[in-house]
Amino acid sequence: MSSDAIIVGAGLAGLVAAAELVDAGKHVTIVDQEPEATFGGQAWWSFGGLFLVDSP
């Protein structure tokens, strides 16, 4: 497997960084200690798995 970038941590910042890199055509690998079901880090725990920006 080959990656242009390896991101350690699947929290909100890691996921945003990965999304930006993928949008730029890069192949990204994300490594996190938590299971895939809880990707989002503290945002997942704080908001029950849902992160909403500018929402009521």
Backbone torsions as a table, in degrees:
resi	resn	phi	psi	omega
1	MET	NA	138.6	179.7
2	SER	-125.1	137.6	179.5
3	SER	-132.2	147.1	172.5
4	ASP	-79.7	-28.0	-179.6
5	ALA	-148.0	144.1	172.7
6	ILE	-117.8	123.1	-179.2
7	ILE	-107.7	124.7	178.6
8	VAL	-97.6	113.0	-179.3
9	GLY	109.1	120.3	-179.4
10	ALA	-103.6	34.0	173.0
11	GLY	-75.1	-175.0	-176.9
12	LEU	-57.0	-45.5	-179.2
13	ALA	-64.2	-42.3	178.8
14	GLY	-64.0	-41.8	179.5
15	LEU	-67.5	-38.9	177.7
16	VAL	-66.1	-43.4	178.0
17	ALA	-60.6	-43.2	178.7
18	ALA	-62.8	-43.3	179.9
19	ALA	-61.9	-41.7	178.8
20	GLU	-63.6	-42.7	179.9
21	LEU	-66.6	-41.8	177.9
22	VAL	-63.6	-41.2	176.3
23	ASP	-60.4	-29.0	179.1
24	ALA	-86.5	5.9	176.3
25	GLY	86.8	15.5	-179.2
26	LYS	-93.3	151.9	174.2
27	HIS	-94.0	124.9	-172.1
28	VAL	-121.6	139.7	171.1
29	THR	-115.5	130.3	177.6
30	ILE	-109.3	131.1	178.4
31	VAL	-119.2	129.3	179.6
32	ASP	-146.0	151.8	-179.6
33	GLN	-79.5	-19.1	-178.1
34	GLU	-90.9	159.3	177.2
35	PRO	-66.3	156.4	-177.6
36	GLU	-56.1	-31.1	-178.2
37	ALA	-63.3	-19.6	-178.3
38	THR	-110.6	20.1	176.0
39	PHE	-54.6	141.3	-177.3
40	GLY	121.3	-10.0	175.9
41	GLY	58.5	-134.0	-177.2
42	GLN	-63.7	-29.2	177.2
43	ALA	-62.6	-37.7	178.8
44	TRP	-63.9	-46.9	-178.2
45	TRP	-70.2	-39.0	-176.4
46	SER	-71.8	-35.2	-174.2
47	PHE	-114.8	16.5	177.6
48	GLY	65.1	29.5	178.2
49	GLY	93.1	3.1	-177.0
50	LEU	-130.0	124.0	178.9
51	PHE	-115.8	115.9	-177.4
52	LEU	-117.2	130.3	178.1
53	VAL	-104.1	134.7	179.5
54	ASP	54.5	43.5	178.4
55	SER	-114.8	153.0	-179.6
56	PRO	-68.3	NA	NA
